[in-house]
Amino acid sequence: IELPGRDYITIDNVVCMYASDNGIAISGTNSNIEIVNSTFSYNGGDGVHVNGTTTDTNVTNCTANYNGYVFNDTASGPGDGISYHAGCTGVVENNTTYYNYKAGIDNIGAGMAVDILRNTVGYSPRNIWIGSLVDQSQTIAFNLIYVENDSAVDSFGLYIQSATGAATIAANNTIIGVGEKTGNSFGIRRIRSDLTLKNNIFYNLETGQNLQNNGT
């Protein structure tokens, strides 16, 4: 599904699976897009891909699992469950996103302001990934995040990277490590960002790796 340059559209109760690229792509100059009660899983790219100058695009009560893989489960990625890029604003709320090739919920690029609230995210290398923000504020709150302890690659509950002048608040999230502790699992990794942590719960992660602080 592609929606280039559209305003005031609601996508409700749609199932998009096994697409060769993104399940749904919102691109160009858009505003007031609502994506609700829908499923975007097993797609070759992202489940939900939001790009361009897209304002007030909200994803609510959706499922986005197993994106970024070809049909025989060989990685074709990168693929995210729900992905926002430069210039986009909106809210990602009350969604479920599991087992995506790269990230469960991904916000990368300058000029974004996307709040991530009350989602259930898990079993991806970077479950919630925030990267390359510039002068934007963002709230990540009340999310339930599952991190794989036994993954062959480093796994992160919340990964915040390369943010400049960006005020990010991570509050009231629960981050749980699952599986035998044979890999590297991290609750929150921070690299160069203004990050405020409040009332987060970390459980059963690798010893001493609730918070990895590489920033200044």
Disulfide bonds with the S-S distance in Angstrom:
none
